[in-house]
């Protein structure tokens, strides 16, 4: 069958683009190597609990257009992300706020917290932070850095904080109010019933083939005369370096391994997300999925997350956007820009970390450009 677009990858970017293409009367085939749609935001029901199979996904945005868009496919609850962090036998609120500082230093006022942080950083001489460690120290001082940032971050990236770019830590909010809301965005919530329903609706009208790897797809003769005889265009949301057969070498990613188990208790940790910031604790955090939707089930399901270096055969999650990898990506992007009727999108196709709202915005932008 002749298609206007072959969309490679059934994740959020591919789903939004497909939805926009179908609205314009295009015929779309979607393929994905996994046996389900949804990419990393896929949720599956277990014991009445919608499990975030590939890690916690909390929708947040300040863009009303995008908030209205996702709410047209599902009802969202009023979940507020308020994680906690465990360091040895100490428990702290995140993000860094007056509850954190009050617990750490036994103080009450914002000025006391600012004075302590200022006293800790005044002799460091950091004016333009050159790496994550310097950025963190210049933001919160040594106590918060040593207890809540250093070990967690080095587990997450398996790199010394001095070897990581400063911009990573800029995503962490810092405030001098008693406010545990992790995000500053105006709109925030979880779709009641999980994310998969949204992806299903976005793909309405498309043909979908699951368990179909793009590279095997090509070898099996799915393309005749290149791809042009069967597909006028391709949207590729897989690894851009793999598309070009790693001709310049492999881009680096971080991956995540999950250990998920059902527990015969109603409430395991009292929070959807608990970070473990000691370097000696092997996992980075524990997710208790029922709390995303305020579940009252008699059992609970938790997932421990273990950060690991990516290698072929496992799922790439987070691009390592340091100078070396960013320069390598630019070389691949030059090749991508020369590909006729092939477009690259999403976190793997564009080698970029995307929050969900930014992923949707990027898909809208691409749809406006090429459809």
N, C-alpha and C positions, 0 to 999 in steps of 0.2 A: 504494500500500500504506500502511496505517496503521502509524505508529511511535509508541512511547512517547517516544523521544528522538531528536532530530536533534543530532548532535555535529558542530560546525563546527571542524575542525582535527584532523588525525591525528597530533599530537605526543604527548608523554609524558602531559601532563595529561589530554587527551581519551582516550587509550588506557586509562589507569588507571580513569578514571570509567566508560568503556564496559565494562571488565572487571567492575567492581562491579555495574553495571546488569544485565548479562547474567546474573550469578550470581543476581540477584533475579528473573529471569524476564522482564526488560524486552526489548522489541524495539527495536533501535538502528540508525539509519542514520548513517554517518560520511561527511562530505565534506571534501575538501581541495583547495585550488587547485593544489598541486604534483602531479607525476605519480608520487609515491611516498608511502608512509606514513613516520612517524618524526619529522616536523618537523626540528628542528635537531640531533637526536641520530642522524639517519639515517647509516648506514655502508654503503658499497658496496665490493664486492670488485674489486680490480684487481691483476693480476699476483700473485695470492695474498695480497695485502695488503688489510686492511680499512681503507679510507680514511674518515676522519671528515670528511665532505663539507662540513660547516658549522662546522669548528673543533674543537679538542680537547675531548673530554668524558671526564673521569676521574670515575668514581663514587666518592663518599666519604660516609660518614655515621657518626654515633655511635648511631643508632637501630637496634637489633638487629631489631626487627620489620620495618623497611623493608629492611635488608640481607637478611634471610631471604626477604622477598617477591621481590626482584629475582633472588636466587639460585635461586628456584624455576622461573625461566624460562630461565636460562643459567648455565653454569659461569664463574666469575670467576677471573682469574689474580691474582698477587700484585704487580702493577705498583704502584710507589711513585712519585709525582710528585716529581721532583727536577730542576726546570728550571735552566738556567744563563742568565746575562745577559752580553752583550757590550757593552762601552763602549770605543769606539776600539779599541786593541789589547789591552785588558784583559778578562779573563774572570773572572766572579764566580758563586759559588753562590747560589741562591735556595732558600727564603726567606732573609731576613736572619738569619744565624746566625754562629757563631764562624768557620766557614770563610770567610764573606764578610769579616768584620772582620779576620781574620788576613791575608788577601790584601791588603786595602786599607791596613792600617796596620803590617803586619809585626810583629804581636803574637801572643801565645799564650794569654793568660788572660782569662777573663770580666771580671775586675776592670779590666784594662787597657782593654778595650773600653768598659766602663761609664764609666770615667774620661774617655776621649776624647769620648764622646757627651755626657757632662755638661758638659765644658769648652766644647763647641761650642754648647750651648743655654743656658748659664747667663745670658748677657747678652741673650737674646731677649725675656725677660719674658712668655713664653707660659704662661698659666694655664688658660684655656679656649679651645682652638683653634677659630677661627671659620671656617676653610676648610681645604682639603686641604693646602696648603703649610704652614700652621701645625701641622696634625696630624702631618705627616711630619717636620718639623723637631723637634718635641717628642718624637717617637719615636726617631729615629735620627741626629739632628744634620745638619750641613750637607754633609759629604762624601758620605754615602750618598744623601742627597736629591738632590744635584746630579748624581751619576753614574748612579744607578739608578732614580730615581723621576721627577724633573722632566720630562726629555725624553720618556720613554716615556708618561707620563700625558698630557702635552699632545698627543702624537700620537694617543693613544687617544681623547681627548675633544675635540680641537681647541679647547680652552679653556685659558686661563691657570690654573695651579694655584690661584691666589688666588680664582678664580671658581667653583671646584668645592667641593661640600660635604665636610666633614671625614670623614663616615662611610665614604666610598669606600675610604680608605686603611686603615681599621680591619680590613678583610678580610685584610690582609697579616700573616702571622705574624712575630713578632720573638722570637728566643730566643738565650740565651747558652750554648748547647751546640753541639757539632759535629754537627749533625743537619740534613741536607738534605731531609728529608721535608716537603713543602710544607704538607700538611694535618695537623691535630691529631686528626682523627677516628680512631676505633678501627678502622673497616672501610674498605678502599680496594681498588680493582682495576678491571680492564677486562673486559667479557664476552668470553670466547674465541669468536671468530667474529663479533664486532661487536654493535651495539645493535639492528639492524633485526629480528633474530630475536625479541627480547623484545617489540617492538611487535606483530609478527605474532601472537604467542601471546596477547597482551592483547586483540587484536581478534577472536579466534576467536568465531564466532557472530554477529558484526555484519555488516551489509551496508555496503559501502564504494564510494564513487564518487570517483575521483581526477580531477584536472584540472577540478575543479568549484568555481568561486569562489562563495561564499555570496551575494554581491550580484548576480551574474549569475543564480544559481540562483533567486533571488526573481523577477527580471524575466522569466524564462522560464516563469513560472506554476507553479513548484514548490510554492507556497503557495496554497491556496484558502481564502477567508474568513480572511484573515490567514494564520497557519500552523496554526491550531488544528484544521482539518479533517483535516490529514495528519500532524501531529506534535503530541503533547500538550505537549511541552516542548522547549526548545532549550538546549544547552550551547554557548556561544559563546566560543572561545578566540582570536579575532582581535583586531584593534585596537578597543578600546572607543570611542575617539573616532570612528572610521570608522563603527561601527555606528550612531551617532547623527548621521551625516552632518557631522561636524566642526562641530556647531552652536555650540560655544563656542571653536572654533579647534583647531588640530592640536597634539597632544602631541609633544614632541621625543623622538627616539630617536637612538642611534648605530647605524650599520650597519658591516658588514665585507665587504670584497671579497677574494676568494681567487685567487691564481695558483698552480695546481697543475701539476706536471710530473713525468714519470718520468725518472730518471737511471740511466744504465748503470753503476752502481757498487753495491757491497753496502752501504756505510755512508757517508752524507754528513756528518753532524755529530755522531754519537755520542750523541745525546740526543733524546728525543721532542720536547722543546720548548726552543728557544733564543730568548730575548728580545733585541731590539736597542734599547738605551736611548738612543742618541744621537738628538736631534731631527732631524738631517740625513739619517738613514737612513729612507727613505720607509715601509718596512713595520715593523710592531711586533714580529713574531716569525716564526720558521720552524718548522713542524711536520714531523717526519719520522715518518710514520704507522706504519711497520713496528715501531718500538721500543715501541709500546703493547702489542704481543703478542710481543715478543722475536723478531721475524722473522729468518729466515736466507736470505731470497730473494736471488738474485744481482743484482737491481735494487732500487731504492728509489724512493719517491714522496714528494715534499715539497710543502708548501703555504706560500706567503708570505701573510701577513695584512696587509691595508691597512685602517686604520680610516677611516671617512668619515661625514659627516653624512647622516642619513636624509632622503630625499625620496620622494614618491609614485612608485611603480614599482619600488622596490628593497625588499629585505627589512629590516624593523626588527628590531634585535637587542637593544640595551640601552636601557632607559628612562633618561632623564636626570632623576633624582629630586631635582632642586633644588627650592627653595621655590616658584618660579613654576609649574613643571610639577606639583608635588604638589598645589598649590591648584587647578589646572585639572582634575586627575584627580578630586578630590573632587566637583567640579561634575558630572562625568560619572557618578561613582558614585551620586550622588543620583538621576540619571535611571535608572541601571541598577536601583537598588533598587525603583523603581516599576514596572519591567517585569514583567508577570505571566507566570509560567512560563518566564522566560528567565533563565539563569544565566551569569555571566561568570567565566572561569577562566584560569589560566596567566599568563605574563609579559606578554602583550599585553592580555588581558582584565582583568587586575588591575593593570596598569602597575607591575610589580614584578620585580626581578631575583630569579630562583629558581635555587639549586643543584638538581640533579636530585632529591636526597632530599627537599628541602623542597617541590618541585613535586609529588612523589608524596604527601607528607603532606597538602598542601592539597587534592589530588584526593580522598583518603580522607575528609577532613573534609567536603568538599562532598557526596560521596556519602552519608555518614551523615546529613547534614541534609536532603537532598531526595529520596532514593530511597524 
